[in-house]
């Protein structure tokens, strides 16, 4: 399963749940709350956009590489200190 299929399936599930919520809201006479309706409609779009940027444009691997580089730097600095081992070994 490639990234596009995953993104589209997640966005479709999100969209269907948003419109199910919109249907429930309209039958509860809360239609006057336009902020809720707007968030239900724009929520799936924002989610799909973020998922697209994270997966397709490979933002997430860049974040992981940066984290690994920083973690390796911190570990190398701690190794300089030469902490004594626990347990008296």
C-alpha positions as CSV (number, residue, x, y, z in Angstrom):
1,X,0.0,0.0,0.0
2,X,1.6,3.2,-1.1
3,X,1.5,6.6,0.7
4,X,-1.2,8.1,-1.6
5,X,-3.6,5.2,-0.9
6,X,-3.1,5.6,2.8
7,X,-3.7,9.3,2.7
8,X,-6.8,9.0,0.6
9,X,-8.3,6.3,2.8
10,X,-7.6,8.2,6.0
11,X,-9.0,11.4,4.4
12,X,-12.1,9.5,3.2
13,X,-12.8,8.0,6.7
14,X,-12.3,11.5,8.2
15,X,-14.6,13.1,5.7
16,X,-17.4,10.5,6.2
17,X,-17.2,10.9,10.0
18,X,-17.3,14.7,9.6
19,X,-20.4,14.5,7.4
20,X,-22.1,12.0,9.7
21,X,-21.5,14.5,12.5
22,X,-22.9,17.3,10.3
23,X,-26.0,15.2,9.7
24,X,-26.4,14.6,13.4
25,X,-25.9,18.3,14.1
26,X,-28.5,19.4,11.5
27,X,-31.1,17.0,13.0
28,X,-30.4,18.4,16.5
29,X,-31.3,22.0,15.4
30,X,-27.8,23.2,15.9
31,X,-27.4,24.4,12.3
32,X,-27.0,28.0,13.5
33,X,-23.6,27.1,14.9
34,X,-21.6,27.9,11.7
35,X,-18.3,27.6,13.4
36,X,-19.0,23.9,14.2
37,X,-20.1,23.3,10.6
38,X,-17.1,25.1,9.2
39,X,-14.7,23.1,11.4
40,X,-16.4,19.9,10.3
41,X,-16.0,20.8,6.6
42,X,-12.5,22.2,6.9
43,X,-11.2,19.6,9.3
44,X,-10.8,16.8,6.8
45,X,-9.1,19.2,4.3
46,X,-6.6,20.4,6.9
47,X,-5.9,16.8,7.9
48,X,-5.4,15.7,4.3
49,X,-3.1,18.6,3.7
50,X,-0.9,17.8,6.7
51,X,-0.8,14.1,5.8
52,X,0.1,15.0,2.3
53,X,3.0,17.2,3.4
54,X,4.2,14.7,6.0
55,X,4.2,11.6,3.7
56,X,4.5,12.8,0.1
57,X,7.0,15.6,0.6
58,X,8.9,13.5,3.1
59,X,8.8,15.9,6.0
60,X,8.7,13.1,8.5
61,X,11.9,11.4,7.5
62,X,13.7,14.7,7.7
63,X,12.4,15.2,11.2
64,X,13.6,11.7,12.2
65,X,17.1,12.3,10.7
66,X,17.4,15.5,12.6
67,X,16.3,13.8,15.8
68,X,18.8,11.0,15.3
69,X,21.6,13.4,14.6
70,X,20.9,15.4,17.8
71,X,20.5,12.3,19.9
72,X,23.9,11.0,18.6
73,X,25.5,14.3,19.5
74,X,24.1,14.2,23.0
75,X,25.2,10.6,23.5
76,X,28.7,11.4,22.4
77,X,28.9,14.3,24.8
78,X,27.8,12.1,27.6
79,X,30.4,9.5,26.8
80,X,33.1,12.1,27.3
81,X,32.1,12.4,31.0
82,X,32.7,8.6,31.5
83,X,30.1,8.0,34.2
84,X,31.0,5.1,36.5
85,X,29.0,2.0,35.9
86,X,26.3,1.1,38.4
87,X,26.7,-2.1,40.4
88,X,30.4,-1.6,41.1
89,X,31.6,-3.3,37.9
